[in-house]
Amino acid sequence: MPELNSEFTREIRQVRRRFFDVIDPLRPELFRYCRHLARNVWGAEDLVQDTLLKAFAKLGEVHWSIDNPRAYLFRIATNLWIDINRKQTEAAMPEHFDAPADAPPPLPSETRQALGAMLHALPPKERAALLLKDVFDFSLEETASYLQTTVGAVKAALHRGREKLALARESTPQPPVADLADAALLDRWCEAFNARDMAALTALMLADSTADVVGMVYEFGPEQMKKGSLGHTVVEEGNPQAQRLVYMGEPIVVLWYDVVDGDKTRRVVRDVLRFTQDRGNLASLRFYYFCPETLAEVCAALNLPLVDNGYRYG
């Protein structure tokens, strides 16, 4: 029986790297689109990663040249987001949008003023239609293609959406997610991390816990983490220091690094970690090390100095 051995997976990684060589320049705009759609920065990053994963996987089913990778990504992101919304309850509707510091080129004034309210007020297809047509400047025909509908239906969605913008109110904050790790548990994690106590770190993790270096590596269980993400971060990365902070009501951890700037050394954030817990221990952690747009938005909100790491290893 054929095996998915190391040679095979190495070939897949090489093809994936070539894919990202083409896609990486489009990622800032893709993130902005997903950030407009998603409920928060974490949802936006998840949508970006799901879009990239599906875009790469679907290449094996495409029998023609993809002459417009931007349109290819936006189409996949749109359809994924609409599918997600079909499965969610009204309680999971997006909260209001705060534009990041590196926002896209100026939008029409009426769109800027109503953007936050729009994200909560409009149904998925109307929201996507307005974003694609009015914000990201796709044609009616392209918008209809991405939404898998007709130009007439897009025009109707745009008309309804624009009418609702005038009536939209500020959205109410979303309730906290129940399984996020609590502050006391993360303080213990930070203490163990800063002491370089790997045994204490892994003791805080469930046996079936997972770690995700978003977009790069996925690990199962503390032993894989010790040899991979945690081991690399704790032992090999120049003595980073962990600090527990609160972002949008959620306890998170930031990692501080010393970076050389000319003849001076300064302290900056280079990673943000997000955790969930279950049964009194940590169930998952996600490193946003290779997510520059997400890092920028979180650090700007917390007024933290940042040096990002790009989208992947050099």
N, C-alpha and C positions, 0 to 999 in steps of 0.2 A: 504494500500500500504506500503511495507517495507520502513523503513527510514535508511538513512546513519547517524545514531545517534552517540553520543560521545563514546558509548561502542564499536561500530563497528570500528570507526576511531582509537580508542585506540588499538584495536587488530591489525589493519593494521600497526600502528607505531611499535608495538612490533615485528611483523614479519619483518618489514623493518630493525629494529635494528639488528636482528639476521642475516639478509642478509649482512649488513655492517660489522658485526663481521668477516665474511668470506672474504669480498671484500677489506676492508681497507688496508691490507698489500700489495695488488696489485696496489693500486692507484698511488703511485709514478711512477711506470713503465708505467701504462696506461696514465698518464699525459704526460710523455716524448714522448710516441708514438703520442698522439694527438697534442702535441706541434710541432713535426716534420711535421705533416699533415696540421695543421691549419695556418692561415695567421698571427696570433699574439697570445699573451698570453690570451687575452680575448676569442678569437675564440677557443683556446685549452680548456679553462675551460668550455665553452659552450658545446663542443663536449664531454668532460668527463661527464658532468652532464646529457646530453641527452643519453649517453651510459649507465650510471648507471640506469637512469629512465627506459629505454627500457629493459635493462637486468633484472630488477626487475619485470617489467610488463610481460615479456615473460615467466617467470617461471610458470605462470598459464597455459601455452600452451605446456609445455615440459613434455613428458611422459617417460623420462628416466633420469638416474642420470647424472649430469654434473660433470664428473670426473676431468675435467681440467678447472677451472674457469678462468684462465688466457687466454686460447684460446677462451673461450666463450665471454669474454669482448672484446678481440681484433677483433674477427669476427664481433661483433655488431658495434664497433667503425669504422671499415673499411667500412662496408656497409652503415652506416649512412653518413660517409664523402663522399663516392662516390655518394650517392643519393643527398646530398647537392650540390655537384659540378655539377651534371646534371642540376640543376635548376638555377645555377648562370651564370652570363655573364662573359666574359673574364676580365672585369674590376674588378671582385672580386677575381682574382687569388692571391695566397698567396705572401706575401713579404718575404724578406730574413730572415733567422733564426739565432738568436744569442743564442748560447748554454747557459743554466743556469749554475750557479756555481756548483750545485750538479749534474753534468752531469752523464749519465750512464757510464759503463765501456768503456775503449778506443775502438773506432771503427777502422776498417782498414783505413790506412792513406789516400787512395784515396777517401774513402767515407767521411771522415772528411773534406777534402779540398773542396769537391764539394757539401757538404750538403746544404749550403745556396743557391747556384745557383740551385740545384736540385728542391727545393721547388717551385721555380717559373717556371722552364723550362719544367717540365714533366707533361703530362696529369695524371689525377687522378689514373687510374689503374696502370700505370707504376710506379708512385711514391709510391703507396701502396705496390706494388710487391717488389720494392727495399728495402723499409723499413722493411717489414715483413721478407724477406729472408736474406738480407745482414746486416741489423742493429740489428733486434731483433731475428734473428737466428731460425725462423720457417722453417720447411722443405718445399720442393717444393709442396708436397701433401697438407700440412696444408695451405700454401699460396693459392693454387688453390681452396681449400675449402672456405676460407674466401672471395675470390674474385668471387666465384661462377663461376669458369671457369675450364679449363683443365690444366694439368701439362705442356703440350705443349704450351698452350697460355701463361702461366706464364714464361716459358723459353724465348719465343719470346719477352714478355714485358720487361724481365730483359735485354735481349740483346739490345733492342732499348733504354732502359733507360740508360744503361751503356755507350752506344755510345754518347747519348746526354749530359751526364755529362761532357765529355771532351770538349764539345763545348759551354756549358752553360755560360752565363754572369751574372754578378750581377744584381739582380732585381731592378727595380725602386721603390721608396717609394709609398705607397698607398695614394690616396687622403683622406683627413679627412672626417669623417662621418658627414653629414650635421646637424643631430639633436642632437649632443652632446651639453651639457650645456656649456654656455660661462663663462669665468672667472669671470666677474662681478657678475653674478647670484650666482656662487658658493662662492664668497667672502661674499655675503650677507647671504648665508646659513651658512657658518662657523661662522660669527659674531653672528647669532641667536643661533647656537648650543653652542658656548662657553659662551653665556650669559644665557644658559638654558631657553631660551624663546620659549616654545613650540608653543605658538600662532603664533609667527613670523615664526617659522619653517614651520608649516603647511600652513600658508598663502602663502608660496612660492610654494606649491604643487597644481597641478590641482585637481579638485574634482574627476576626474577619474584616478588619478595617481596610480602607483603601487610601491611596495617595495618588494625586493627579497633578503632574507638572503640565498645566493646561496647554494643549496643543502639541506636546512632545512625548510624555512618558506616563504610563498608567501602571500602578503597582498594587498587588494584593498582599495584605498581611504585613506585620512589623518586620519580619525577616527580610522581605524584599526591600522594604523602606530603608533598613539599616545598611543594606548593600548598595542602595540606589539613592533616592532623593534626599533622605535624611542624612545618610552617611556623607554624601557629597557636600551638602550644605553645612553640616556641623564640622566636618574634618577638613575639607579641601578648599573652602572659599574665603579664606582670609579673615577668620574670626568675626563673623557677623554677630550682631546682638539683637535679640528679640524683644519687642515691646508690645504689650497689649494696649490697644486703643479702641475707641468706639466710632463706627462710621454708620450714619443713618440709623442709629439705635441698635446696631449689631456689634458685638465684640469681635474684633479681628486682631491679627498680629501683623506687625510690620517688622522687616529685617533691616537693620542699619549696617552700613558698610563704610569703611574708611576708603576714600579715593584720593589719589594724588592729583592736585591741580596746580601745575607749575612747581613752585618750591613750597607749597602748602598742602596739608592734608585736611580734608573736610569730611564731615559725617553726612551721609545721604542715605535715603531709602532706595533699595533696589528690588524689593520683593514685598508682596502683600499675601498673607495666608488667610484662608477662610476655612472654618471647621464646622462639622456637625458632631453631635454626641448621641449616645444611646446607652441605656443601662449604666449610666454613671461614668462612662469612658468615652474617648473620642472614637467616632465611627468613620470619619473621613477628613482629609485635609486636601486643600487645593492650593498649589503655588501658582501665582499669577506672574511669575518671573518673565515669561515671554509674551506678555500681553500689554504692550506699551500704552495703548489708549485707555485701558482699564486702570493701569497704574497711574497715569496722568490725572484721570478724573478723581480717583480716591485721594491721591496726594494733594491735589489742588484744593479739594474740599477740607482737608485736614491741615492745610498750610505747611506741608512737609517738603523739604528739598528732595528732588528725585533725579536719579540717573537711570534711564531705562536700558534694557539689554537687547533691544531688537526683538525679532520674532523667533529666533532660533539660535542654536550654537553657531559660532563663526566657522 
